[in-house]
Amino acid sequence: MHYEYLKRLETYVPEHVRPAATERLDLKAAIDAANLTEMWDMILTLDYGVSDPEQLSPEKRDEFLNVMSLLLQAFDK
């Protein structure tokens, strides 16, 4: 293998390494501030069948948080 290829692999940080707990709290606070709490609860309950994101698998939790961050961006404009 080429050295440059290996060098790029050293700097890669997988998504699952990010601290999701603080990200979720920051996102939830932003959702609450934008008056989107009902949408948070509705999507969580109807689409995911749980009442708390911690009840989701890590993949589903990331998916839910991504959806909510996109909605926040859309409604925040």
Backbone torsions as a table, in degrees:
resi	resn	phi	psi	omega
1	MET	NA	155.2	178.8
2	HIS	-80.8	147.2	-179.0
3	TYR	-62.6	-40.0	-178.8
4	GLU	-61.7	-37.1	179.1
5	TYR	-64.5	-43.9	179.2
6	LEU	-68.3	-35.9	-179.9
7	LYS	-63.1	-39.7	178.3
8	ARG	-66.4	-32.2	179.6
9	LEU	-68.1	-29.1	179.8
10	GLU	-66.5	-30.2	-176.2
11	THR	-89.0	-6.5	-178.4
12	TYR	-71.4	131.9	176.1
13	VAL	-120.8	113.4	-178.8
14	PRO	-61.4	153.0	-178.1
15	GLU	-62.4	-34.2	-176.0
16	HIS	-72.4	-4.3	178.6
17	VAL	-84.1	-22.8	-178.9
18	ARG	-61.4	143.8	177.8
19	PRO	-73.8	102.4	-175.5
20	ALA	-74.1	-26.9	-175.8
21	ALA	-64.7	-46.9	180.0
22	THR	-70.5	-35.0	177.8
23	GLU	-62.9	-41.1	-179.4
24	ARG	-66.3	-41.5	179.9
25	LEU	-65.7	-41.1	178.0
26	ASP	-65.5	-41.2	179.4
27	LEU	-66.6	-42.5	179.4
28	LYS	-62.4	-40.9	177.9
29	ALA	-64.1	-39.9	178.4
30	ALA	-67.9	-38.2	177.1
31	ILE	-63.2	-45.5	179.0
32	ASP	-62.5	-41.3	-179.4
33	ALA	-66.0	-29.4	-179.6
34	ALA	-90.7	7.6	-179.0
35	ASN	59.7	39.5	178.5
36	LEU	-112.5	20.6	-177.5
37	THR	-63.2	-39.5	179.0
38	GLU	-63.1	-37.2	178.3
39	MET	-67.7	-40.3	176.1
40	TRP	-55.4	-51.8	-178.0
41	ASP	-65.0	-41.4	-178.1
42	MET	-64.5	-48.2	-180.0
43	ILE	-64.4	-41.8	180.0
44	LEU	-62.5	-43.0	-177.2
45	THR	-75.9	-50.4	-174.4
46	LEU	-76.0	-43.3	-175.7
47	ASP	-86.1	-31.1	-175.2
48	TYR	-112.7	-13.1	174.6
49	GLY	70.1	25.8	178.3
50	VAL	-134.4	167.5	179.0
51	SER	-106.8	-9.4	-178.5
52	ASP	-141.0	133.6	179.6
53	PRO	-57.9	-24.3	179.3
54	GLU	-66.6	-17.5	178.7
55	GLN	-81.1	-8.8	-179.5
56	LEU	-86.8	157.7	172.1
57	SER	-67.8	159.2	-179.3
58	PRO	-55.7	-37.7	-179.9
59	GLU	-67.8	-45.4	179.7
60	LYS	-67.5	-36.2	178.0
61	ARG	-63.4	-44.7	177.6
62	ASP	-62.2	-40.7	178.4
63	GLU	-61.6	-46.3	180.0
64	PHE	-62.6	-45.5	-179.5
65	LEU	-64.4	-35.8	176.6
66	ASN	-65.7	-42.7	177.5
67	VAL	-60.5	-45.5	-178.2
68	MET	-67.6	-36.3	178.6
69	SER	-68.6	-35.6	175.7
70	LEU	-66.7	-41.6	177.1
71	LEU	-63.4	-40.1	178.1
72	LEU	-61.9	-43.1	178.1
73	GLN	-63.4	-39.9	-178.4
74	ALA	-67.8	-41.9	-177.7
75	PHE	-82.2	-18.3	-176.8
76	ASP	-79.2	-15.8	-177.3
77	LYS	-81.4	NA	NA
